[in-house]
Structures are given as structure tokens and as C-alpha cells.
């Protein structure tokens, strides 16, 4: 038991999950961890309890957080053979007959699937929040993530100490699924901004201007943005190590386009950004940072924004 009385499970210790979980440890919460990959030694060294699978995490923790790549991974972690649901079923109910535990999915997945997952967890006597994040690896390490939450107010209030240890801009958007809907909207905006910055810097470079100085000038005007600041610099300096991989942003844009079909919407520029990312993936760049979307435009132009150092 911790100073806050919270026992927290964390499943998924990848690029984002590992620093998020470490921030929970730093905040003084007891942590029970599991992951498909190798669990970094720092967790055991810092006092976390390493569990054999998601079922054990759910048995031992009062609040279980999942942070995995895609919808099928969340489904497997929650409802697979050694999943969270099995651990919830094994937990003792309280006086009200409910298990009373809380499951928080912080992955970026399908809003419709999220609603179905929430219903299944609710049927086990537990609450569910979908709480996807924005801010990338930098935000995860700095505990400055934007967290978009869907679910009941009481569950949100219960999770606030955990969200505050991992992020800064924390908003309860609405019911289950609304957090994921907000994240899809976020990813549309980010993708289109990356595309806009890439096109602008490519135009400037091809015209003979110094793209680094063009970017510097634009940062002082109405075109200034976080994308121009961070990803524009990546395009100029050719630093495409992830951050946030193209293949993951592809997944998010596919969720947007799938949702648009279901809603009868046309999202033409979202579709074009998705196709540019598909071009990158076809050229072996799916594992690069999503700022490398510029590479697909460069290939079409037969011109690079800037020369690769060295």
C-alpha cells in the first residue's frame, strides 16, 4: 500500500509505456508490471513487482492500466487466456457485490471497440476509462502528456492522481469511447500539420532558400506551430529516429478513415496524409518517426529538404 492507498498495474512497457509507468513509481504508487517484451531492469530496481502476465496484474492491483499498440492487442490483453478479465473474475467482490476495480486503457484504438470493451469490463463489476495520450516519448518522459478521457466522472476522479503523475492537460471529454474519438481527431490534425510543414519546407528548399532559416522566420509568424518547431527541425536536421513511428500514425489515420466511412463523412486530406505515410512504409520507412512523412514528398519531387549530415 502506498501513501495514496493505490496499487496500480501497468501492462505494456514500450517507448511510451515505460516512462509513463516510471513516473507512477516516482509519484509513490505501488506498481505491478507485465509486458510482452523484456521488462527493463529499472522497474525491479525501483521497487515495482514484476508479474508473469496480465491476469496476475489484475489480481494484485486495484487500478489496471494498459498501453499497447493497437485494438487487437488491447482485446488480447483484456480478454485473452491470461488477460485482465480473468484476474478481475478471480478478485473478491465488495459488500455491494461489485469487484470495484478500475481498468484504464491508454492505448490509441478504435472508439467503437472501446465501447464494447467497456461494456464487458462493466459486466464484471468494474469501471472502465479510455484515456489515450498525446505528446510522444518526450511528453511521456517529462510527465507532460495530454490525456483525453472517456468514462464515468467517479472513475475519472479516482484516476486523477495517476493522470496527474503522467500528464498536464487532462480532460474528461465524455463517456466511454469519447477519449478515443478525441485522440483520432488529434491524429488527423497532427498528420495534416506534418504534411503542411513538409510541403512548405520542400517548396522553400527546391526554390533555393535555406530551409532552416525559412523555418526560423516562420516560427515568428502566424504559421508557427508545435509541429513546425519540433518536426520541422527533424526534417531540416534529418533526425527521423522515433518518437512516434509512421506505422502507428498509419494505424490512427486508418481508424479515422474507417470511422468516416461508418459516419458517412469525407475526409479527403486525412486520406492523402494516410497515402503519403503508406508510400513511406512501402519504401521501408514504417519504423521512422512520423515527421519522415516528408520523405514521400521528397521522393516525388526528387529533391530533399536538406542534406543528410555526414
Beta strands, then each sheet from edge to edge (+ up, - down):
strand 1: 7-11
strand 2: 30-34
strand 3: 49-50
strand 4: 63-66
strand 5: 102-105
strand 6: 127-134
strand 7: 145-150
strand 8: 167-174
sheet 1: 3+ 2+ 1+ 4+ 5+ 6+ 7- 8-
end
